[in-house]
C-alpha cells in the first residue's frame, strides 16, 4: 500500500470513537505521528496481542524525517503533512492494553495535558513496560492533573519501575480504584508528590493497603524489613509495607508459600483488619510464631513474648487444603487478638486445632466461631505443651454468641483440658456430624443463655449443662442403635 493511501486511511480517524486491535503482529506502532491530531473523537482504545508494537502513539523521533517532508517508516515522503508533536486525545475515556510484549511505555509526558476525560486505564501482561508515562527531553515543572480518572489497573508487568519517574506533582481527584498485581520491580509510583483524596486502599493479589502516603507507598516502606528471597509481598511482586496492610485477601494461589505472615512482620500488623484465604495450596500456617532472638531455648526463667494484632476483626479460611496451624504454639511467643469478632474455617483438611489455652483469654470480642469440614481437627482449644499458667485455668469468652461445629469426624471436644470455661452470651450452639465427640470440655462449662443445642438428630433442650447433655444423647444414640440391630436381627430370623 502506498504512503499516500496510508495517509488517506489515517485521515479517516477523525470519525471513529472506538479503536480495537487484536492479534496484529505487523504493527510496530498504532497511530502514526502525523495522525494524532485527528483523534479528537476517540473515546475507547483497546489493544490486545500485538507482540511487535513499540509505541501506541508514534512520536516524531521514531518516524523517519527527511528534508522537504516526512515519510512513513519504509515508505516514500508524504507531502503537505503537518508535523504534530502533541497528540490530542481530549475525548479518550478508556484505554486497555493487553499482551504487547515489546511496548516500553503508553503515553509521553506531553500527551497528558489532553487526557482530561480519561476514566479507565488498564495495562496487563506487557513484559517490557518500564513506565506508563515516558519523560521527554524538555522537562517541565507543571502539575499533572487527571481530573476524571477513576480506575487504574496494572497487572503482570515484571519490568515496571513506576507510573512516571519525573519529579512533577500528580493529582488524582477522582481516583478510587487502584489494582497493582505482580509488578516485582515497582518501588515508586511517581517521584514527585501524588495526591489521591478519594482513594481508600490500594488493592493487590495479596490484599489491600492503606494509601497513607497517597500512591507514593515507597515512602512508608522500611526497605531493610523485607528479605526479598523469603517475603511473600516481594516474591509475589507486591512492593508494599506490612505497616499499611489493612486486608489480606488471597484467592486461587497454587504455590504461595509455607507461611502467609512471617515472624519478622508480626509487630508491623497494626492496621490489619481482615484475612480471607480461598483455595490457597502449600500454606501450612497463617502466622509464623517463632522464638525471639536471645531467648533461652530451654524456656527456663524466660517470659513469653506477647504480640498483639490489635485491629484484626475477621478471619475467613476456605479450602486451604495444606493448612495445619493458624499459628503454631510454643512457650516463647503468644499471639493476642483483642478485637477479633468473627472466625470462620471451612474445608481445611489438615488443621489440628485453632487456639491454645494461653491465648484464648485475649479473645474478648469474639462473637462468631464457625468450623466445618475439617477432618483432622480434634479440639478448638488445645492445651499447651508446657503446663498452662495458673491465670488461664478459668477461661472466659465474654461475647461469644454463635458456635457452629459441623462435619468434623475427628472432633473430640471444644477443649480436653481441665480448664473451666465461661460462655455467658452463648445462645447458638450447633454440633453436627461430630461422631467422635466425648465431652464438650473436661472441666466445668457455664452457658447461662444457652437454651437448646442443634445436633444431627434435631434440637435438644439444655436442662443441666452441655457435658451432661452430650453424655445423655450419646447413651440414647447407643441405645437406639442397639435396638435397631436387635430389630433387624429379629426381622431376619422371622423371614426364615
N, C-alpha and C positions, 0 to 999 in steps of 0.2 A: 504494500500500500504506500503511495507516495506521501511525502510530508505535507503537501497541500491538502490531500484528502484527510489526513490525520488532523490537521489544523481545523478543517471544516467540521469534522466529527466533534472535536472538543468544543467548538463554538456553540454546540447544542446544549452544553452543560448549564446554560442559564435557565433551562426549563425543569429538569428533574428535581424532586425533593428528597429522593432516596437513591443511594447507590449501594448495591450489594454485589461483591465479587467473591466467588467461591471456587477454590481449586484452579488457580490460574498461575502456573509456574513461569509463564513467559514474561510477566510484569516485573520490572525492577523498581518501578515507581508507579503510583496510581494516577495521580493528576499532574500533568506537566506544568512547569513553572509559568508558561505563557497562558495557562487556562485558569489559574487560581482566582483571578478577579471575577470570573464568570460563575462562581459557586455560591452566589448570594442566596439562592433559594434552597440550597441543600440543607436538609434537616436531619437525615439519618444516614450514617456511613457504617457499613458492615463489611469487614474483610476477613475471610477465612481461608486457610490452607494455601497461601501464596508464598511458597517457600523461597523464591528468589527476590522478593520485594525488599528493597533497601530504603525506600522512602515512601511515605504516604503522599505528602505534598512535595513535589520535586523542587529543590532550591536551585537558584541560578548557578551556584558553584558546581553543582553536579551535572548541569547541562553543558553542552559544548558550544561556547560562544565564538563567533568569528567576526572579523571586521565586515561591516556592511550589512549585518543582520545576525540572525540566530538560527540554529538548526536543531531538530530533534536528534537525539543520540542515534547515530547510524544513518541519518537521512540528510537530504540537501538543505541549504539555507532557507529559512522562512522569511519572506519579505513582509513589511508592514505589520510586524508583530511587536507590540509594546512590551518591553521588559518590565515585569512587575515583581517587586521584591517582597511584598507583604500579602499573604493570602487573605481574602475577605470571606469569612465564614460566619457572618452575622446572624444566620438563622440555624446554624448547626446545633442540634439538641442532643443527639445520641451518637456515640462512637463506640463500636465494638470491634476489637482486633483480636484474632484468634489464630495461633499457629502460623505465624510469619517468622520463620527461624532466623532470617538474616537482618531483620529490622532492628536498628540500633536505638531509635527514638520515634516519637509520634509527632510532636509539634516542635517548631522552633520558637524561640522567645518572642520574636516579632509577630508570631501568629496569635499570641494570647489575647492581645487587645481586641480582636474581633470576636472572641468566643463568649459573647455576653449572654447567649441563650443556652449554652451547653448545660444539660441536666444530668446526663449519664455518661460515664467513661469506664469502659471495661477493657482490660488488656490481659490476656491469659495465654499460657503456653508459647511464649516467644523467647527463644533461647538466647538471643543476642542483645536484647534490650538492656541498656545500662541506665538510661534516664527516660522519663516521659517527655520532658521538655528540654531541648538542647540549647545550651548557651551559644551566643553568637560573638563574633569578633568585636563588634561595637557594643560595649557594655552600657547599661542604663540603670539608674537607681530608682526607677519608678516603682510604685506599689502595684502589685498584680492583684486584681480582684476577679474572682469567679462568682458573680452575683447570684446565679441560679443553679449551680452545680449541687446536686443532692446526693448522687450515688457515685462512689468511686470504688472499683474492684480491681485489684492487682493480684494475679494468681499464677503460680508456677513460672516465675521469671528469675531464673537462677543467677543472672548477672546484674540484676537491677541494683544500683547503688543509691538511687534517690529519685524523687519526683523531679527535682531541679536542684542543681548543685551550685547555682549562683547565690549571691548574697541578698537578693531582692526580698522584700517583705511580701507575704502572700496572705490574702484574706478570703475566707470561705463562709460567707454569712448564711448560706442555705444548706450546707453540707451536714447530713445527719446519718449517713450510712457509709462506713469505710470497712472494706474487707481486704485483708492482706494475708495471703497464704503462700508458703513455700517460696519466699524471696530471701534466700540464705545470705546474700551479701548486702541487703538493705540495712544500713546503720544510721540513716538520717532520712528525713522526708524533704525538707528544704533547709539550706544552710542558714537562711535568714529566718526572721520570726514568721510564724504561721498561726493564724487566729481562726478558731472554729467554735463560735458561740453556741451552736445547736448540737454539736457532736457530743453524745453521751458516752460512747465507748468505741474502741477500735476492735473489730472482730477478726479472729484468725481461726485456723483449724484446731488450735489448742484451747481457745476460749476468748474471753472479752477482757479488754484492758481499758482502764480509765485514762482518758486523754488529758492528764493533769498538766502536761506541757504543750497542749494543742497537738498538732501532728508531729511535732518535734520530740518524739518519745525518747530519742537518744539522750536528751538532757537528764532524764531520770534514771539512766542505766549506770550501774556500777560495773564497768567492764571487767573488773577483777573478780566479780562474783560468779561468773559463769564459765566453767571449763568447757570449751566447745566440744570436746570429744564425748562428754557424757551428759550434758544438759539437754533435755528434750526441746526446750524452746529454741536453742541454737541448732541442734541437729535436724530439727524439723523445719528449719527456715523461718523462725519467728524471733527476730532480734529484739525482744521486749523484756522488761524487767518484771520480776515477781512482785516488786513493790507496788505496782499499779494493776496487778492482776485482780479482776473482780469476779470472773466466772471461768471455770474450766468446763468445756463442752467438746468432748472428743467423740467422733462417730465413725464407725466403719474403718478402723485402723487395723491392719493385719499384723503389723510388727512395730508397735510404738516403742516398746522398751519394757524393761522389767518393772520400773517404778515411774509413777506419774510425777510426784513431787519428791525431789531428793532432799537429804537431810540438811544440806547447807542452805536450802531455801526456806526452811520451816519458819524461821524468825521473820522472814520478809512478807509473810502472807497476811498482813494486817488489813487488807481491803477485800480479801477473798470472801465472796458471799455464797456461791453455788458451785456444786460439782455435779456434772452429768456425764457418765460414760455409757456408751451404747455400742455394743459389738466391737469391743477392743480386745484383740488377741495378743498374747505374750505378756500382758501386765500381771505381775504377781502381787503387787501391793500398791495402794494409793499413796500412802505417806511412808517414806523411808525413815525409820526410827532407829538411830544407832547411838552408841555411847559417845559422849563428848570427849575431845582430846584431853588427855591428862587425868581422866577418871580412873580410879583404881579398878582394874578389870575384875578383881575379886568382889567388888561392891562393898567391902568391909569399911565401915565408917564413912561411906560416901552417900550423900543425899541425892536423890534423883533430880535431874534437870527437868523443870516443868516448862513446856512450850504451849502457849495459848494461841489458838486460832480464833480471834475474838469476834469476827463478823460472819463466820460461816453459818448459814441458816438452813440450807437444803443440800442433801446428798442423795443422788439417784444413780443406781448402778444396775444396768440392764445388759444381760448377755455378755458379761465379762468372764469368759469361759475359763481363763487361767488364773483368775484372782484367788489368792489363798488367804491374804490378810488385808484388812483396811489399813492396819498398822501393826507391825509385829511387836509383840510385847517384850520388854526387857526391864531390868531393875534400875537402869541408869537414866532413862528418859520417859517422861509421861506426857502425852498429848491431852489437852483440855479444849472442849468446845462449848463454851458457856452460853452461846446463842443458837446452837443447833436446834431447830424445831421439827424438821422432817427428815427421816432416813428411810429410803425405800430400796430394797435389794431384791432383784428378780433374776433367776437363772444364772447364778454364779456357782457353778457346779463344784468347784474345788474349795470354796470358802468354808473355814472350820469354825470360826466364831466372829463376833462383832466387836464387843467391848471387853476390857479387863476390869476387874473389881477396883483397881486403883484409880481409874479414870472415870468410872460411871457416875460418881457423885458430882462431876462437873457439868452434867447434862441437865442443868436446872431449867432449861427452856424446852426440852424435848417434848413434843406433843403427839407425833405420829411415828410409829415404828412398824414397818411392814416388810416381811421377809417371806419369799415364796420360791419354790422350785430350786432349792439348793440342796443337793443330795448328800453332801458331806458335812453340813453344819450339825453340830451336836448340842451346842449351847449358844445363847445370845451373850451372856456374860461369863467370861472364863476366869477361873481362879488364877492367881499369879503363880509362876513357877516357884518364886520365893513367897513365904508367908505374907499375907496382906497386913498392912499397918492396922493397928487396933482401931484407928479412926474410921476405917472403912467397913467395920463389922456391921454397922447399921446403914443400909443404903436406901436413899430416897430419890425417887424420880417425881418431883412435885407436880409437874404439869402434864405428864403422860396421860393422854385421853384415849388413844386408839392403839391397840397392839394386835396385829394380824399375822398369823403364822400358818403357812399352807404348803403342802407338798414337800415336806421335809422328812424323808424316810429315816434319817439317822438321828433326828432330833430327840434328845433325852430329857431336856428341861431348860427353862429360862436360865437358871444358874444352879449348879450342883454343889456349890459350897454351902457352908453353914451360915452365911450372912443373912440377916433379917432384911426383908425388902418392904418398903412403904410406898404404895402407889395410890395416893389419896384421891386423885382425879380420874383414875382409870374407869371408863364407862363402856368401852367397846373392847371385847376380847374374842378373837377368833382363833381356834386351834383346829385345823382341818388336815386330814391325811398326814398326821404325825404319829404313826403307829408305834414308834419306839419310845415315846414319852413315858417316863416313870413318875416323875414329880415335876411340878412347876418350879419349886425351889426346895432345897433340903432344909433351909431354915424357915422361920415364920414369914408369912407374907400378909400384908394388910391392904385390902382393897375395899374401903367403905362405900364407894359409889358404884361398885360393880354388882349388877342385879342378875345378869344372865351371861352364859358363855355360849358362843355359837360353835358347834362342832360338826363333824361329818354326819352325825346322827340327829342333828337338829339343835334346838335351843335348850339349854339346861339352866335351871334356876340355881343361883348360888345361895345356899342356906347357911353354910358354915364358912369354909374357906376353900380356895382353889385346889389345894393339895388333897383335901378330903373328898372333894367332888370328883377329881380325876381318878382317885382310887376306887370310889364307888362306881363310876362309869366303866372303869376297866373290869371290875368284877361283874358288872351287868353284861358287858360285851362278852366276857369269857363264858358266863352262864348261857347267854343267847347262842353263842357258837356251839357250846356243848349240847344244848337242846336241839339245835339244827342237825348236828351229827347223829344224835340218837334217833331223831325223827327220820332221817334219811336211811339209817340202818334198819329201822323198823319197817319202813316202806319197802326196802329191797327184800327183807325177809318175807313180807306178806305177798310179794309178787311171785315167790317160788311156788 
